[in-house]
Amino acid sequence: MKKLSLLFAGLLFVTLSIGCGSDEVVEVIDLNRVLDVITATLDELKDTSVEGVENNTEGAAKTLPEKDLKLFLEHFEKNLNAANLLSVPIGASMSKSGAITGFTDEDQNSIRDGSDQLLFTIEMDEKGQRLIARDVQNNYYRDTHYSSGGGMGGFFTGYLIGSMLMGQRSMGYPPSRYSNMKMSSPNYHKSAVSKARSSARSSGGSRSFKSGK
């Protein structure tokens, strides 16, 4: 493992000494920054045309074709890693439920396999026009208002949101699923890291991610 001083700037971490003097890095994904990255990615792609449809076609099925979904995930994944949110690479995918997911991806193959851990999910609250991110490891929630209208996101985003909503509906998720979600405080992340540090110390570090860098 490289010295901690070589880890990317902006990474919030704490080093714990456990076992026979070995080091573990306890990290908590910052949902505020995850939401910043996805909104920036959507803005980056807002003028991208969707394969096989005209940008003003009425009544078109507003879901992204596979090729365009892959394009979004590639950009999102690239931007997540450029933001240095963790000391290990992050992969991105879309689940059958329409949730956009992030996971540890140490072999950088963009596929969640082996020991890859699910980090977060992002879902769309259609009624509240919110993207809701959940830290799967620690059960924190944060949201941001975002839609394809009002000059935000554009045509491409409308189709991505359509794909997310289609997956949610196929799972039978009711609107109350999202309206009943309690959001963490805006500045939750600092205390979340402290809590994770205390938990890892008391459990011998079993919850921590090993740094891949």
SERO-4910 file (N, C-alpha, C, O; in steps of 0.05 Angstrom, whole numbers):
BEGIN
 pado doro    nc1    nc2    nc3   cac1   cac2   cac3    cc1    cc2    cc3    oc1    oc2    oc3
  Met    A     17    -24      0      0      0      0     18     25      0     36     27     16
  Lys    A     12     43    -17     27     68    -18     22     84      7      2     81     21
  Lys    A     41    102     14     37    119     37     12    135     34      4    143     12
  Leu    A     -1    141     57    -26    155     56    -23    183     45    -42    195     35
  Ser    A      1    194     48      5    221     38      3    223      8      0    244     -3
  Leu    A      4    200     -6      1    199    -35    -27    196    -44    -32    196    -68
  Leu    A    -46    192    -26    -74    190    -34    -83    216    -45    -73    237    -38
  Phe    A   -103    215    -63   -112    239    -77   -123    260    -57   -134    253    -36
  Ala    A   -118    285    -64   -128    307    -47   -158    307    -47   -171    300    -66
  Gly    A   -169    315    -24   -197    317    -21   -210    291    -10   -234    291     -4
  Leu    A   -195    269     -8   -206    245      3   -207    247     33   -188    253     46
  Leu    A   -231    241     44   -235    242     73   -232    214     83   -248    197     77
  Phe    A   -212    209    100   -207    182    109   -195    183    137   -186    204    146
  Val    A   -194    160    150   -181    158    175   -167    131    175   -178    111    167
  Thr    A   -142    130    184   -126    105    184   -128     92    212   -125    106    232
  Leu    A   -134     67    212   -135     52    237   -113     31    237   -108     18    217
  Ser    A   -101     27    261    -81      7    264    -95    -17    277   -104    -15    300
  Ile    A    -96    -40    263   -110    -63    274    -94    -88    269    -74    -87    254
  Gly    A   -101   -110    283    -88   -135    279    -58   -133    287    -52   -122    307
  Cys    A    -41   -143    269    -12   -144    275      1   -119    262     19   -122    246
  Gly    A     -9    -96    269      3    -71    259     -4    -64    231      7    -45    220
  Ser    A    -24    -78    219    -32    -72    192    -50    -48    192    -63    -42    212
  Asp    A    -51    -33    170    -67     -9    167    -92    -15    150    -90    -29    130
  Glu    A   -115     -3    158   -139     -3    143   -148     25    139   -143     42    156
  Val    A   -161     31    117   -172     58    112   -202     57    114   -215     43     98
  Val    A   -213     71    133   -242     72    136   -252     96    120   -244    119    125
  Glu    A   -271     92    101   -280    113     84   -311    112     83   -323     91     84
  Val    A   -323    136     82   -352    138     79   -357    155     54   -348    177     52
  Ile    A   -372    143     35   -377    158     10   -393    183     17   -412    183     33
  Asp    A   -386    205      4   -399    231      8   -422    234    -12   -417    239    -35
  Leu    A   -446    231     -3   -469    232    -21   -474    259    -33   -483    261    -56
  Asn    A   -466    280    -19   -469    307    -30   -452    309    -56   -460    320    -76
  Arg    A   -427    299    -54   -409    300    -77   -418    281    -99   -415    287   -123
  Val    A   -430    258    -91   -441    239   -111   -463    253   -128   -463    251   -152
  Leu    A   -480    267   -114   -502    281   -128   -491    304   -145   -502    310   -166
  Asp    A   -470    318   -135   -458    338   -151   -447    326   -177   -449    338   -199
  Val    A   -435    303   -175   -423    290   -198   -444    281   -218   -441    285   -242
  Ile    A   -466    270   -209   -486    261   -228   -500    284   -242   -506    283   -265
  Thr    A   -505    306   -227   -518    329   -240   -499    342   -260   -507    351   -282
  Ala    A   -473    342   -253   -453    353   -272   -451    335   -297   -448    345   -319
  Thr    A   -453    309   -293   -452    290   -316   -476    294   -334   -474    294   -358
  Leu    A   -500    297   -322   -524    302   -338   -522    328   -353   -531    329   -377
  Asp    A   -512    348   -341   -508    374   -355   -488    371   -378   -491    383   -399
  Glu    A   -467    355   -373   -447    350   -394   -459    336   -418   -450    341   -441
  Leu    A   -479    319   -414   -491    304   -436   -517    315   -446   -530    303   -463
  Lys    A   -525    339   -436   -552    349   -442   -558    353   -472   -581    352   -481
  Asp    A   -537    359   -487   -541    364   -516   -536    339   -533   -535    340   -558
  Thr    A   -531    316   -520   -526    291   -534   -552    280   -546   -572    278   -532
  Ser    A   -551    273   -571   -575    261   -583   -579    232   -575   -559    219   -569
  Val    A   -603    223   -574   -610    196   -566   -613    179   -591   -628    186   -609
  Glu    A   -599    157   -592   -599    140   -616   -627    130   -624   -642    120   -607
  Gly    A   -634    134   -649   -659    123   -660   -684    140   -656   -705    131   -664
  Val    A   -681    163   -643   -705    180   -639   -698    209   -646   -674    217   -644
  Glu    A   -718    224   -654   -714    253   -659   -718    268   -632   -734    259   -616
  Asn    A   -704    289   -629   -704    303   -603   -731    315   -595   -735    320   -572
  Asn    A   -749    318   -614   -775    330   -607   -798    311   -614   -821    319   -618
  Thr    A   -792    285   -616   -813    266   -623   -833    264   -600   -826    259   -577
  Glu    A   -859    267   -607   -880    265   -587   -888    235   -585   -889    221   -605
  Gly    A   -893    227   -560   -903    200   -555   -882    178   -557   -888    155   -555
  Ala    A   -856    186   -560   -835    166   -561   -832    154   -533   -836    167   -512
  Ala    A   -824    129   -532   -818    116   -507   -793    128   -495   -771    125   -505
  Lys    A   -797    143   -473   -775    159   -462   -757    142   -444   -755    147   -420
  Thr    A   -743    123   -456   -723    108   -442   -698    107   -460   -700    107   -484
  Leu    A   -675    107   -447   -650    108   -462   -644     81   -475   -646     60   -462
  Pro    A   -637     81   -501   -628     56   -513   -602     47   -499   -588     63   -487
  Glu    A   -596     22   -501   -573     10   -487   -547     25   -492   -531     30   -474
  Lys    A   -543     33   -517   -518     47   -525   -515     73   -510   -494     80   -501
  Asp    A   -538     88   -508   -537    114   -495   -535    111   -465   -522    128   -451
  Leu    A   -547     90   -454   -544     85   -425   -515     79   -418   -505     88   -398
  Lys    A   -502     64   -435   -474     57   -431   -457     83   -433   -439     86   -417
  Leu    A   -464    101   -451   -450    126   -453   -452    142   -427   -432    152   -417
  Phe    A   -476    143   -416   -480    158   -391   -464    145   -369   -449    159   -354
  Leu    A   -465    119   -366   -451    105   -344   -421    109   -347   -407    111   -326
  Glu    A   -411    108   -371   -382    113   -375   -374    140   -366   -353    144   -353
  His    A   -390    161   -373   -384    188   -364   -386    191   -334   -370    204   -321
  Phe    A   -407    180   -323   -412    182   -294   -389    169   -279   -379    180   -260
  Glu    A   -382    145   -287   -360    131   -274   -334    146   -276   -319    149   -256
  Lys    A   -328    157   -299   -304    173   -303   -304    197   -284   -283    203   -272
  Asn    A   -326    211   -282   -328    235   -266   -327    228   -236   -316    243   -220
  Leu    A   -339    205   -228   -337    197   -200   -308    193   -192   -300    201   -170
  Asn    A   -293    180   -209   -265    174   -202   -247    199   -204   -228    202   -190
  Ala    A   -254    217   -223   -239    243   -224   -244    260   -199   -227    276   -192
  Ala    A   -267    256   -186   -273    271   -162   -259    259   -137   -260    271   -116
  Asn    A   -245    236   -140   -230    224   -118   -247    220    -93   -239    228    -71
  Leu    A   -270    207    -96   -288    203    -74   -278    181    -55   -284    182    -31
  Leu    A   -263    162    -65   -252    141    -49   -224    135    -58   -215    144    -79
  Ser    A   -209    119    -42   -182    112    -49   -182     88    -68   -160     80    -77
  Val    A   -205     76    -73   -207     54    -92   -224     63   -115   -241     81   -112
  Pro    A   -221     51   -139   -238     59   -162   -267     53   -157   -274     34   -142
  Ile    A   -285     69   -169   -313     65   -167   -325     58   -194   -318     71   -214
  Gly    A   -342     37   -195   -356     30   -220   -385     39   -218   -394     45   -196
  Ala    A   -398     40   -241   -426     50   -241   -443     31   -259   -433     21   -279
  Ser    A   -468     27   -252   -486     11   -268   -515     20   -262   -519     37   -245
  Met    A   -534      9   -277   -562     13   -271   -574    -14   -265   -571    -34   -280
  Ser    A   -589    -16   -242   -601    -41   -234   -628    -45   -248   -638    -27   -261
  Lys    A   -639    -69   -245   -665    -75   -257   -687    -57   -246   -707    -52   -259
  Ser    A   -683    -47   -221   -702    -29   -209   -700      0   -218   -715     17   -209
  Gly    A   -681      5   -237   -678     32   -247   -659     49   -231   -653     72   -239
  Ala    A   -649     38   -209   -630     54   -192   -603     54   -205   -593     34   -216
  Ile    A   -590     78   -205   -562     80   -213   -545     73   -189   -549     84   -167
  Thr    A   -527     55   -192   -511     45   -170   -481     51   -173   -471     53   -196
  Gly    A   -468     54   -150   -439     57   -150   -428     35   -133   -439     28   -112
  Phe    A   -405     24   -140   -393      2   -126   -362      3   -128   -351     15   -146
  Thr    A   -349    -10   -108   -320    -11   -110   -312    -28   -134   -325    -49   -139
  Asp    A   -292    -20   -148   -285    -33   -174   -255    -34   -177   -244    -21   -194
  Glu    A   -242    -49   -159   -213    -49   -158   -200    -59   -184   -178    -51   -190
  Asp    A   -213    -77   -198   -201    -87   -223   -209    -69   -247   -201    -74   -270
  Gln    A   -226    -49   -241   -233    -28   -261   -245    -40   -287   -238    -32   -309
  Asn    A   -262    -60   -283   -275    -72   -307   -304    -63   -310   -319    -72   -328
  Ser    A   -312    -44   -293   -340    -32   -294   -362    -53   -289   -385    -49   -297
  Ile    A   -355    -75   -277   -374    -97   -271   -371   -103   -241   -349   -107   -231
  Arg    A   -394   -104   -227   -392   -111   -198   -390   -141   -196   -408   -156   -201
  Asp    A   -366   -150   -187   -361   -178   -184   -342   -183   -161   -332   -165   -149
  Gly    A   -338   -209   -155   -319   -216   -134   -325   -202   -108   -347   -205    -97
  Ser    A   -305   -188    -98   -308   -175    -72   -317   -146    -74   -317   -131    -54
  Asp    A   -326   -137    -98   -336   -110   -102   -359   -105    -83   -377   -121    -81
  Gln    A   -359    -82    -69   -380    -75    -50   -397    -53    -61   -388    -34    -73
  Leu    A   -424    -56    -58   -443    -36    -66   -439    -12    -47   -439    -15    -23
  Leu    A   -436     12    -59   -432     36    -43   -456     53    -41   -464     61    -19
  Phe    A   -469     59    -63   -492     77    -63   -512     70    -85   -505     57   -104
  Thr    A   -536     80    -81   -557     79   -102   -568    107   -106   -568    123    -88
  Ile    A   -577    112   -130   -590    138   -136   -617    131   -150   -618    117   -170
  Glu    A   -639    141   -138   -665    136   -149   -679    163   -155   -670    184   -145
  Met    A   -700    162   -171   -715    186   -178   -741    187   -164   -758    169   -166
  Asp    A   -746    209   -149   -772    214   -137   -787    231   -157   -783    256   -158
  Glu    A   -805    218   -173   -818    232   -195   -836    255   -184   -836    277   -195
  Lys    A   -851    250   -163   -869    270   -152   -854    294   -141   -862    317   -145
  Gly    A   -832    289   -127   -817    310   -115   -795    321   -133   -782    340   -125
  Gln    A   -793    310   -157   -772    319   -176   -745    320   -163   -730    339   -165
  Arg    A   -738    297   -149   -713    296   -135   -697    271   -143   -709    250   -148
  Leu    A   -671    273   -144   -654    250   -144   -647    244   -115   -638    262   -101
  Ile    A   -650    220   -106   -645    212    -79   -622    192    -79   -624    170    -91
  Ala    A   -600    199    -64   -577    181    -62   -577    168    -34   -583    182    -14
  Arg    A   -571    143    -33   -569    128     -8   -542    115     -6   -532    102    -24
  Asp    A   -529    119     18   -505    106     24   -513     78     35   -522     75     57
  Val    A   -509     57     18   -517     30     25   -502     19     49   -513      3     64
  Gln    A   -477     27     52   -460     17     73   -468     27    101   -466     13    121
  Asn    A   -478     52    101   -484     66    127   -512     76    130   -519     87    151
  Asn    A   -528     73    109   -556     81    109   -561    111    114   -579    119    129
  Tyr    A   -545    127    100   -550    156     99   -565    162     73   -562    148     53
  Tyr    A   -580    185     73   -594    193     50   -590    223     45   -589    239     63
  Arg    A   -587    230     19   -586    258     12   -601    261    -15   -602    242    -30
  Asp    A   -612    285    -20   -627    289    -45   -619    315    -58   -607    333    -46
  Thr    A   -626    318    -83   -623    343    -98   -645    345   -118   -652    325   -131
  His    A   -656    369   -121   -678    372   -141   -666    374   -169   -647    389   -174
  Tyr    A   -677    358   -186   -666    356   -214   -688    346   -232   -702    326   -225
  Ser    A   -691    358   -255   -711    348   -275   -701    354   -303   -681    368   -306
  Ser    A   -714    343   -322   -707    348   -350   -719    374   -361   -713    382   -384
  Gly    A   -736    387   -345   -748    412   -354   -735    436   -341   -715    433   -327
  Gly    A   -746    459   -346   -736    483   -334   -708    491   -342   -694    504   -327
  Gly    A   -700    482   -366   -673    489   -375   -651    472   -363   -628    477   -367
  Met    A   -659    451   -348   -639    434   -335   -639    406   -348   -660    394   -352
  Gly    A   -615    397   -355   -613    369   -363   -619    364   -392   -604    349   -406
  Gly    A   -640    375   -403   -647    371   -431   -658    344   -438   -666    329   -421
  Phe    A   -658    339   -464   -671    316   -476   -659    289   -466   -673    271   -459
  Phe    A   -633    288   -465   -619    263   -457   -627    256   -428   -632    232   -423
  Thr    A   -627    276   -411   -635    271   -383   -663    261   -381   -669    243   -364
  Gly    A   -681    272   -397   -709    262   -397   -711    233   -402   -727    219   -390
  Tyr    A   -695    223   -421   -695    195   -428   -682    178   -406   -691    155   -400
  Leu    A   -661    188   -393   -649    173   -371   -669    171   -348   -672    150   -336
  Ile    A   -682    193   -341   -702    193   -319   -724    173   -327   -734    159   -309
  Gly    A   -732    173   -352   -752    153   -361   -743    125   -356   -760    108   -348
  Ser    A   -718    119   -361   -707     92   -356   -708     85   -327   -715     63   -319
  Met    A   -701    105   -310   -702    100   -281   -731     95   -272   -736     77   -256
  Leu    A   -750    111   -281   -778    108   -273   -790     82   -283   -806     70   -269
  Met    A   -782     74   -307   -792     49   -318   -784     26   -300   -800      8   -295
  Gly    A   -759     26   -291   -749      5   -273   -764      5   -246   -771    -16   -236
  Gln    A   -768     29   -236   -783     32   -210   -811     21   -212   -821      7   -195
  Arg    A   -824     28   -234   -852     19   -238   -853    -11   -242   -872    -24   -233
  Ser    A   -833    -23   -255   -833    -52   -259   -830    -67   -232   -838    -90   -230
  Met    A   -819    -53   -212   -816    -64   -185   -840    -58   -168   -842    -69   -146
  Gly    A   -859    -42   -178   -883    -35   -163   -878    -16   -140   -893    -15   -121
  Tyr    A   -857      1   -142   -851     20   -121   -872     42   -120   -876     55   -141
  Pro    A   -885     47    -98   -905     68    -95   -891     95    -90   -868     95    -81
  Pro    A   -905    117    -95   -894    144    -89   -885    147    -60   -867    161    -54
  Ser    A   -899    133    -42   -893    136    -13   -865    125     -7   -854    133     14
  Arg    A   -855    108    -24   -827     98    -19   -808    121    -17   -789    120     -2
  Tyr    A   -813    142    -33   -794    165    -34   -802    187    -15   -785    200     -3
  Ser    A   -829    192    -13   -837    214      5   -832    208     34   -830    226     50
  Asn    A   -830    182     41   -825    174     68   -795    171     75   -788    166     98
  Met    A   -777    176     56   -749    174     61   -739    198     76   -744    221     68
  Lys    A   -726    194     99   -716    215    115   -688    222    107   -670    205    108
  Met    A   -683    247    100   -657    256     90   -638    262    114   -647    272    135
  Ser    A   -613    255    110   -592    263    129   -587    293    127   -594    305    107
  Ser    A   -575    304    148   -570    333    147   -549    340    126   -533    323    118
  Pro    A   -550    364    115   -532    371     93   -502    367    100   -486    361     82
  Asn    A   -495    371    125   -467    369    133   -461    343    148   -444    342    165
  Tyr    A   -477    322    141   -475    297    156   -448    283    154   -441    267    171
  His    A   -433    288    132   -411    270    125   -388    270    145   -376    249    150
  Lys    A   -382    293    157   -360    294    177   -366    276    201   -349    261    209
  Ser    A   -391    278    211   -398    262    234   -400    232    226   -396    215    242
  Ala    A   -408    228    201   -410    200    191   -383    186    191   -381    162    197
  Val    A   -362    201    184   -336    189    184   -327    183    212   -315    162    217
  Ser    A   -332    201    231   -325    196    259   -339    172    270   -328    156    284
  Lys    A   -365    169    263   -381    146    272   -369    120    260   -367    100    274
  Ala    A   -362    121    235   -351     97    222   -324     90    234   -318     66    237
  Arg    A   -308    110    242   -282    105    254   -286     91    281   -272     71    287
  Ser    A   -305    100    297   -310     88    323   -320     60    320   -312     42    336
  Ser    A   -338     56    301   -349     29    296   -327     10    288   -327    -13    297
  Ala    A   -309     19    270   -288      1    260   -269     -6    283   -259    -29    284
  Arg    A   -263     13    300   -245      7    322   -257    -13    341   -243    -31    350
  Ser    A   -283    -11    347   -295    -29    365   -299    -57    354   -301    -77    368
  Ser    A   -300    -59    327   -304    -85    314   -279    -96    301   -280   -116    287
  Gly    A   -256    -83    307   -231    -93    296   -227    -86    267   -210    -98    253
  Gly    A   -242    -66    257   -237    -56    230   -251    -72    208   -244    -70    185
  Ser    A   -271    -89    215   -283   -107    196   -299    -92    175   -306   -103    154
  Arg    A   -307    -66    180   -324    -52    161   -308    -36    141   -320    -25    122
  Ser    A   -283    -34    144   -267    -15    128   -261    -26    100   -261    -50     95
  Phe    A   -256     -6     82   -246    -13     56   -216    -13     56   -203      4     68
  Lys    A   -204    -32     43   -175    -31     40   -168    -13     17   -180    -14     -4
  Ser    A   -148      3     21   -140     22      0   -126      6    -22   -109    -11    -17
  Gly    A   -134     12    -46   -121     -1    -69    -99     16    -81    -88      9   -102
  Lys    A    -93     38    -68    -73     56    -80    -52     62    -59    -33     77    -65
***
